[in-house]
Amino acid sequence: MVVGSSLIVAAERVPVQTREDLVNCTLFAQLAASGEVGDPTKVGRWYDAYFRALTALGWAQSATQFEDYSFDSKTAEAHKAVVQVVAALVGPKSAAIAVVKTAFEALQSMSENTPWITLFDRQSTTARSARFQVATAQLDEAGLLQIALCAFSLKATSTLTHVLFFKCASSSISLQYAAGKATIYEAALKELRESVAARLASYRSEYVGLVKFPPPPALSTRRR
């Protein structure tokens, strides 16, 4: 699922309610951060606001401090780095990482003008920098929910295209990430779940009302 600047991957057994919570909470946090930090180049401040919003909804993450990602080769590929970060967090053989790889393979085959690429670029990129998140959800053998949330900040010396899918010299790209296991305090989220959904619905409704349409075509009159 693509939610603004987030890619959310949920394994098959993850309950529908949990999927909805992932979508609504991460979208709410993105909008809250963008409302607080209007300058898209201030990625650090944006992520501070993003994680604070998730915390207010009952989320807790084991790590929110950003670290530099070191590329192994002279040629850097962003999506491969993302897979390595997620795999290190959830395990290379987990159901979630398998779905992430499959999703990336499908997305990579898209052309530059596809709706997904256009939407994701608009939400995550500003010229030579990008911020995006990858969240995974899966159930372990005991049926307990496991959530991993990885946040990325990417800067390049050239204009970014496709965000996740591009190659460039590792010396001309800087990738930072914060990756941690996330837990949700269900009691807190239960109290806020309907309010979050209602706020998002109101936001979407207001947006639809503000969209400008072209003037309707003039009706031609015919003489009979």
QUIKA-V537555 format. One line per field, one symbol per residue. phi: phi as a letter, one per 30 degrees, with the letter a starting at -180 (. if undefined). A space follows every 10 residues. Layout:
BEGIN
phi=???
END
This chain:
BEGIN
phi=.cbiccccbb deddeedddd dddddddedd ddddddcddd dddddddedd dddddddjdb bdbbddbdcc ddbdccbddd dddddddddc jdcddddddd dddddddddd ddcdeddddd dddccbhcbb babbcbbacd ddiddbbcbc cbbbbbdcdd bihdcacadd dcbbbcbbba dcbcdedddd dceddddddd dddddddedd ddcdeddddd ccdc
END
